Amino acid sequence: MDKKAQWEWESFWLEYVAGALLVIAFYLSVRGAYVGVTYAVAFIIGAILGKFWYDKIRRHRNTLYITVLTLAVMLGIIIGSIGTDRRIIVVLYVIGLLLSYVIHKEKWIKSA
Protein backbone atom coordinates (compact mmCIF):
# COMPACT_ATOMS: atom_id res chain seq x y z
CA MET A 1 0.00 0.00 0.00
CA ASP A 2 1.50 3.33 -0.99
CA LYS A 3 1.84 6.18 1.50
CA LYS A 4 -0.97 8.29 0.05
CA ALA A 5 -3.49 5.44 0.20
CA GLN A 6 -2.32 4.52 3.70
CA TRP A 7 -2.70 8.12 4.89
CA GLU A 8 -6.15 8.34 3.35
CA TRP A 9 -7.28 5.16 5.10
CA GLU A 10 -5.79 6.21 8.45
CA SER A 11 -7.34 9.67 8.23
CA PHE A 12 -10.80 8.72 7.04
CA TRP A 13 -11.33 5.16 8.29
CA LEU A 14 -14.25 6.19 10.46
CA GLU A 15 -16.10 7.72 7.51
CA TYR A 16 -15.60 4.55 5.45
CA VAL A 17 -16.89 2.29 8.23
CA ALA A 18 -19.79 4.65 8.99
CA GLY A 19 -20.66 4.80 5.29
CA ALA A 20 -20.77 1.01 5.01
CA LEU A 21 -22.92 0.68 8.12
CA LEU A 22 -25.09 3.51 6.90
CA VAL A 23 -25.88 1.68 3.67
CA ILE A 24 -27.01 -1.34 5.66
CA ALA A 25 -29.03 0.77 8.09
CA PHE A 26 -30.62 2.78 5.28
CA TYR A 27 -31.70 -0.46 3.60
CA LEU A 28 -33.26 -1.66 6.85
CA SER A 29 -35.02 1.64 7.47
CA VAL A 30 -36.49 1.74 3.96
CA ARG A 31 -37.74 -1.82 4.39
CA GLY A 32 -39.57 -0.61 7.49
CA ALA A 33 -38.02 -3.21 9.76
CA TYR A 34 -37.96 -0.92 12.78
CA VAL A 35 -38.79 2.76 13.21
CA GLY A 36 -35.82 3.30 15.51
CA VAL A 37 -33.44 2.39 12.69
CA THR A 38 -34.83 5.24 10.60
CA TYR A 39 -34.28 7.68 13.46
CA ALA A 40 -30.75 6.40 14.02
CA VAL A 41 -29.96 6.70 10.30
CA ALA A 42 -31.16 10.32 10.29
CA PHE A 43 -28.97 11.16 13.29
CA ILE A 44 -25.87 9.39 11.92
CA ILE A 45 -26.18 10.95 8.47
CA GLY A 46 -26.51 14.35 10.12
CA ALA A 47 -23.40 13.67 12.21
CA ILE A 48 -21.36 12.63 9.17
CA LEU A 49 -22.45 15.72 7.25
CA GLY A 50 -21.61 17.87 10.30
CA LYS A 51 -17.99 16.76 9.97
CA PHE A 52 -18.02 17.63 6.28
CA TRP A 53 -19.45 21.06 7.12
CA TYR A 54 -16.64 21.60 9.61
CA ASP A 55 -14.00 20.61 7.04
CA LYS A 56 -15.40 22.94 4.37
CA ILE A 57 -15.74 25.93 6.69
CA ARG A 58 -12.30 25.35 8.23
CA ARG A 59 -10.64 25.32 4.81
CA HIS A 60 -12.60 28.40 3.65
CA ARG A 61 -14.02 26.58 0.67
CA ASN A 62 -17.28 27.15 -1.15
CA THR A 63 -20.08 25.59 0.89
CA LEU A 64 -22.79 25.78 -1.76
CA TYR A 65 -22.56 22.16 -2.86
CA ILE A 66 -22.44 20.84 0.73
CA THR A 67 -25.55 22.92 1.46
CA VAL A 68 -27.35 21.41 -1.51
CA LEU A 69 -26.12 17.94 -0.53
CA THR A 70 -27.32 18.41 3.05
CA LEU A 71 -30.78 19.50 1.95
CA ALA A 72 -31.03 16.76 -0.68
CA VAL A 73 -30.06 14.06 1.82
CA MET A 74 -32.58 15.35 4.34
CA LEU A 75 -35.28 15.40 1.67
CA GLY A 76 -34.37 11.84 0.66
CA ILE A 77 -34.62 10.63 4.24
CA ILE A 78 -37.98 12.33 4.67
CA ILE A 79 -39.34 10.83 1.46
CA GLY A 80 -37.99 7.37 2.33
CA SER A 81 -39.36 7.36 5.87
CA ILE A 82 -42.60 5.51 5.63
CA GLY A 83 -44.61 5.16 8.82
CA THR A 84 -42.47 7.48 10.93
CA ASP A 85 -42.91 10.95 12.33
CA ARG A 86 -41.07 13.19 9.89
CA ARG A 87 -40.69 15.99 12.44
CA ILE A 88 -38.63 13.70 14.66
CA ILE A 89 -36.47 12.75 11.69
CA VAL A 90 -35.76 16.41 10.87
CA VAL A 91 -34.99 17.21 14.52
CA LEU A 92 -32.61 14.24 14.90
CA TYR A 93 -30.93 15.08 11.58
CA VAL A 94 -30.33 18.69 12.63
CA ILE A 95 -29.17 17.67 16.12
CA GLY A 96 -26.68 15.21 14.60
CA LEU A 97 -25.43 17.85 12.18
CA LEU A 98 -24.99 20.56 14.82
CA LEU A 99 -23.59 18.23 17.47
CA SER A 100 -20.95 16.86 15.12
CA TYR A 101 -20.02 20.34 13.93
CA VAL A 102 -19.60 21.63 17.49
CA ILE A 103 -17.61 18.57 18.58
CA HIS A 104 -15.17 19.07 15.70
CA LYS A 105 -15.03 22.85 16.11
CA GLU A 106 -14.28 22.66 19.84
CA LYS A 107 -11.67 19.93 19.16
CA TRP A 108 -13.27 17.45 21.52
CA ILE A 109 -12.21 14.70 19.11
CA LYS A 110 -9.25 14.56 16.77
CA SER A 111 -10.24 15.14 13.17
CA ALA A 112 -8.26 14.58 10.01
C-alpha positions as a Python dict, from the first residue, in 0.01 Angstrom:
ca = {
    (1, 'M'): (0, 0, 0),
    (2, 'D'): (150, 333, -99),
    (3, 'K'): (184, 618, 150),
    (4, 'K'): (-97, 829, 5),
    (5, 'A'): (-349, 544, 20),
    (6, 'Q'): (-232, 452, 370),
    (7, 'W'): (-270, 812, 489),
    (8, 'E'): (-615, 834, 335),
    (9, 'W'): (-728, 516, 510),
    (10, 'E'): (-579, 621, 845),
    (11, 'S'): (-734, 967, 823),
    (12, 'F'): (-1080, 872, 704),
    (13, 'W'): (-1133, 516, 829),
    (14, 'L'): (-1425, 619, 1046),
    (15, 'E'): (-1610, 772, 751),
    (16, 'Y'): (-1560, 455, 545),
    (17, 'V'): (-1689, 229, 823),
    (18, 'A'): (-1979, 465, 899),
    (19, 'G'): (-2066, 480, 529),
    (20, 'A'): (-2077, 101, 501),
    (21, 'L'): (-2292, 68, 812),
    (22, 'L'): (-2509, 351, 690),
    (23, 'V'): (-2588, 168, 367),
    (24, 'I'): (-2701, -134, 566),
    (25, 'A'): (-2903, 77, 809),
    (26, 'F'): (-3062, 278, 528),
    (27, 'Y'): (-3170, -46, 360),
    (28, 'L'): (-3326, -166, 685),
    (29, 'S'): (-3502, 164, 747),
    (30, 'V'): (-3649, 174, 396),
    (31, 'R'): (-3774, -182, 439),
    (32, 'G'): (-3957, -61, 749),
    (33, 'A'): (-3802, -321, 976),
    (34, 'Y'): (-3796, -92, 1278),
    (35, 'V'): (-3879, 276, 1321),
    (36, 'G'): (-3582, 330, 1551),
    (37, 'V'): (-3344, 239, 1269),
    (38, 'T'): (-3483, 524, 1060),
    (39, 'Y'): (-3428, 768, 1346),
    (40, 'A'): (-3075, 640, 1402),
    (41, 'V'): (-2996, 670, 1030),
    (42, 'A'): (-3116, 1032, 1029),
    (43, 'F'): (-2897, 1116, 1329),
    (44, 'I'): (-2587, 939, 1192),
    (45, 'I'): (-2618, 1095, 847),
    (46, 'G'): (-2651, 1435, 1012),
    (47, 'A'): (-2340, 1367, 1221),
    (48, 'I'): (-2136, 1263, 917),
    (49, 'L'): (-2245, 1572, 725),
    (50, 'G'): (-2161, 1787, 1030),
    (51, 'K'): (-1799, 1676, 997),
    (52, 'F'): (-1802, 1763, 628),
    (53, 'W'): (-1945, 2106, 712),
    (54, 'Y'): (-1664, 2160, 961),
    (55, 'D'): (-1400, 2061, 704),
    (56, 'K'): (-1540, 2294, 437),
    (57, 'I'): (-1574, 2593, 669),
    (58, 'R'): (-1230, 2535, 823),
    (59, 'R'): (-1064, 2532, 481),
    (60, 'H'): (-1260, 2840, 365),
    (61, 'R'): (-1402, 2658, 67),
    (62, 'N'): (-1728, 2715, -115),
    (63, 'T'): (-2008, 2559, 89),
    (64, 'L'): (-2279, 2578, -176),
    (65, 'Y'): (-2256, 2216, -286),
    (66, 'I'): (-2244, 2084, 73),
    (67, 'T'): (-2555, 2292, 146),
    (68, 'V'): (-2735, 2141, -151),
    (69, 'L'): (-2612, 1794, -53),
    (70, 'T'): (-2732, 1841, 305),
    (71, 'L'): (-3078, 1950, 195),
    (72, 'A'): (-3103, 1676, -68),
    (73, 'V'): (-3006, 1406, 182),
    (74, 'M'): (-3258, 1535, 434),
    (75, 'L'): (-3528, 1540, 167),
    (76, 'G'): (-3437, 1184, 66),
    (77, 'I'): (-3462, 1063, 424),
    (78, 'I'): (-3798, 1233, 467),
    (79, 'I'): (-3934, 1083, 146),
    (80, 'G'): (-3799, 737, 233),
    (81, 'S'): (-3936, 736, 587),
    (82, 'I'): (-4260, 551, 563),
    (83, 'G'): (-4461, 516, 882),
    (84, 'T'): (-4247, 748, 1093),
    (85, 'D'): (-4291, 1095, 1233),
    (86, 'R'): (-4107, 1319, 989),
    (87, 'R'): (-4069, 1599, 1244),
    (88, 'I'): (-3863, 1370, 1466),
    (89, 'I'): (-3647, 1275, 1169),
    (90, 'V'): (-3576, 1641, 1087),
    (91, 'V'): (-3499, 1721, 1452),
    (92, 'L'): (-3261, 1424, 1490),
    (93, 'Y'): (-3093, 1508, 1158),
    (94, 'V'): (-3033, 1869, 1263),
    (95, 'I'): (-2917, 1767, 1612),
    (96, 'G'): (-2668, 1521, 1460),
    (97, 'L'): (-2543, 1785, 1218),
    (98, 'L'): (-2499, 2056, 1482),
    (99, 'L'): (-2359, 1823, 1747),
    (100, 'S'): (-2095, 1686, 1512),
    (101, 'Y'): (-2002, 2034, 1393),
    (102, 'V'): (-1960, 2163, 1749),
    (103, 'I'): (-1761, 1857, 1858),
    (104, 'H'): (-1517, 1907, 1570),
    (105, 'K'): (-1503, 2285, 1611),
    (106, 'E'): (-1428, 2266, 1984),
    (107, 'K'): (-1167, 1993, 1916),
    (108, 'W'): (-1327, 1745, 2152),
    (109, 'I'): (-1221, 1470, 1911),
    (110, 'K'): (-925, 1456, 1677),
    (111, 'S'): (-1024, 1514, 1317),
    (112, 'A'): (-826, 1458, 1001),
}
